[in-house]
């Protein structure tokens, strides 16, 4: 189930990135909002449609809930910092723009 959920997440992200690359030039402001919303909808549908965990939980539920909340917060913080950092490098270095080097 875990691998299926990760695969669903990866394929959805890849498909939406490919879609943004194709249609991004038409209305980039709209795709910045719409594509993450589509991703959240697909992942919510995957979460609801996957079967429940068959393993019995033997730990206190408040410990599990605290771990899940802390995990979600730290993973979100990690990806936010990663996006800001790599986006800053992308804006500074502009690897998508080619330069013409002329020899003297």
C-alpha positions in Angstrom: 0.0 0.0 0.0 2.8 2.4 0.9 4.6 1.8 -2.5 1.3 2.3 -4.3 0.7 5.6 -2.6 4.2 6.8 -3.3 3.9 5.7 -6.9 0.6 7.5 -7.2 2.2 10.6 -5.8 5.2 10.4 -8.1 3.2 9.7 -11.3 0.8 12.5 -10.5 3.6 15.0 -9.8 5.3 13.9 -13.1 2.2 14.2 -15.1 1.3 17.7 -13.7 4.9 18.9 -14.2 4.7 17.7 -17.8 1.4 19.4 -18.2 2.8 22.6 -16.8 5.7 22.4 -19.2 3.3 22.1 -22.2 0.6 24.6 -21.1 2.6 26.8 -18.8 3.3 29.4 -21.4 -0.4 30.0 -22.0 -1.4 31.1 -18.6 1.3 30.5 -16.0 -0.5 32.4 -13.2 -3.5 30.1 -13.5 -1.4 26.9 -13.6 0.5 27.9 -10.5 -2.7 27.7 -8.5 -4.6 25.0 -10.5 -1.9 22.3 -10.7 -1.3 22.0 -6.9 -5.0 21.9 -6.3 -5.3 19.1 -8.9 -2.5 17.3 -7.1 -4.2 17.6 -3.7 -7.5 16.3 -5.2 -5.8 13.3 -6.7 -3.9 12.5 -3.5 -7.1 12.9 -1.4 -8.9 10.5 -3.8 -6.0 8.0 -3.5 -6.1 8.3 0.3 -9.8 7.6 0.4 -9.7 4.8 -2.1 -6.8 2.8 -0.7 -7.8 0.0 1.7 -7.2 0.7 5.4 -4.2 -0.7 7.2 -4.8 -4.3 8.4 -2.3 -4.2 11.2 -3.5 -3.7 14.8 -2.3 -0.6 16.5 -0.7 -1.5 19.9 0.7 2.0 20.8 -1.2 4.8 22.5 -3.2 6.8 19.9 -2.0 10.2 21.1 1.6 9.2 20.5 0.8 8.1 17.0 -1.2 11.3 16.3 1.6 13.5 17.7 4.1 11.7 15.5 2.0 12.1 12.4 1.5 15.8 13.1 5.2 16.4 13.8 6.1 14.4 10.7 3.8 16.3 8.4 5.0 19.6 9.7 8.7 18.7 9.3 8.3 17.2 5.9 6.3 20.3 4.8 9.0 22.6 6.2 11.7 20.6 4.5 10.1 20.8 1.1 9.3 24.5 1.5 12.9 25.3 2.4 14.1 23.1 -0.5 11.8 24.9 -2.9 12.8 28.3 -1.8 16.5 27.4 -1.9 16.5 25.7 -5.3 14.1 28.3 -6.7 16.6 31.1 -5.6 19.4 29.3 -7.3 17.4 28.8 -10.4 16.5 32.5 -10.5 20.1 33.5 -9.9 21.8 31.1 -12.3 19.1 31.0 -15.0 20.1 27.5 -16.4 17.1 27.6 -18.8 18.6 30.5 -20.7 21.3 29.9 -23.2 24.2 32.3 -23.7 26.2 32.9 -26.8 30.0 32.7 -26.1 32.1 34.3 -28.8 35.8 33.7 -29.0 38.1 36.7 -29.4 
